[in-house]
Amino acid sequence: MLFDVSQLRSLRQDQGWDVPEMARQLRLAAGSAAIPSHVALVRMIRRWESGVNGMSERYQLLCRRVLESGGRPVTVSAAAPDDLTRPAAVQEESQVQRREFLTASAAVAGSLTVPPQLARLAAGRRIGADVPEALARRLARLRRLDNYLGGGETYHLYAAELDATKTLAREAACTQETYRELLAVLSEQAQQAGWAAFDAGWQATARTLYQESLTAAQSSGNRALEGNALALLAYQNLTTGEPAVPFADASCEAAGSRTPPRVRALLHERRAWAIAYSASDQNETRRALDRAAVALEEPGSEPAPDWAAWVDHTELKIMTGRCLTRTGQPLQAIAVLRGALDQFDETQARDKALYMSWLAEAYLGAGEIDAAAETAGQALALSADVASVRPAERLRAVLRRLSRYPATASVADLLDRVPRATPGLLPG
């Protein structure tokens, strides 16, 4: 081995570098050689340090040179036996590069260009109905980043979109109908930025944005967005320990029966979760889930808005499994969650890690300690480099329960790996 990967974190810290600085040093040392983007490299370093992925000889050589140089300029020999200019053949590297290039590049490109809202103002204050439509399509594209990146990485992009639309709404001249459509876009953008803030753990910012979204939705007359703003406030209250069911009830009432079926399915399943989490009422939880299932079966007369288009039977199964776990029905939860999780690709690391944490908890409820430890370990590996606080919060709760079984070999092994994978995750 050219480089002892297990020492990477301590050697990096000896240089006084954080992970982003280590990534910068690697890119500087590589010069013109093919190497992933800065964002992708940061993730790769975190995976190496946590033991989730191994390091190829290509990167062992580069790390050794960088650390030996201490940040001084490094000359890479063209005759090096493990030439850095050749394409990486290791599967781990190629997978990370493909995913991170597509998602991170989209985020960077979006943040470096002038938002179309401001570009439109520069061309003249009068706008037509085509502008809100174009902004809604743009947000739909940007929303895809949330499938792969945590809120800590996407928040500033979504917040910038919202701020630009506020400027447009304040300064543009348009008809009342166009202005209402613009307010609806603003409401949707505030929800997306609020969700990213919530995912990153910035609760005060998230609450402000959700409330702003609610006001804009009500002013625009968009009942679907009004219902979703209330549902998001309910979801957040579950995290902060405040009453959630009243907001969840209000979300379904606000949406009514004329909103698209997937919207109603989303609101009813979130209401089910609020009831299960707050009151553990099996019957009322089941009724709310049944309403969501009925809504999903309805042939919608209009397409679902993009922010609700992802709601399907797999999502409903995930929520059903979570509710069953929370209401003390672990065996039923295991059957539902295992089937649903098979539908999730591991590139959706945050969501899959979250859902696997509930499967681990269901295993614990059923007394299957080894299965719980194995599932928690898989979730831990998935969430190691995700800029979201939610998987860590969930896994902390699971690990706290698992720590009651220190004599179980699988548990002892998992708890031994936790400090190396995610420092600070072990319960005190």
ABEGO torsion letter per residue (X at the ends): XABBAAAAAAAAAAAGBBAAAAAAAAAAAAEABBBBBAAAAAAAAAAAAAGABBBBAAAAAAAAAAAAAGGBBBBBBAABABBAABBBABAAAAAAAAAAAAAAAAAAAAAABBBAAAAAAAAEABBBAAAAAAAAAAAAAAAAAAAABBAAAAAAAAAAAAAAAAAAAAABBBBAAAAAAAAAAAAAAAAAAAAAAAAAGBAAAAAAAAAAAAAAAAAAGBAAAAAAAAAAAAAAAAAAGBBAAAAAAAAAAAAEAABBAAAAAAAAAAAAAAAAAAAGBAAAAAAAAAAAAAAAABBBABBBBAAAAABBAAAAAAAAAAAAAAAGBAAAAAAAAAAAAAABBAABAAAAAAAAAAAAAAAAAAGBAAAAAAAAAAAAAAAAABBBAAAAAAAAAAAAAAAABAABAAAAAAAAAAAAABBGABBX
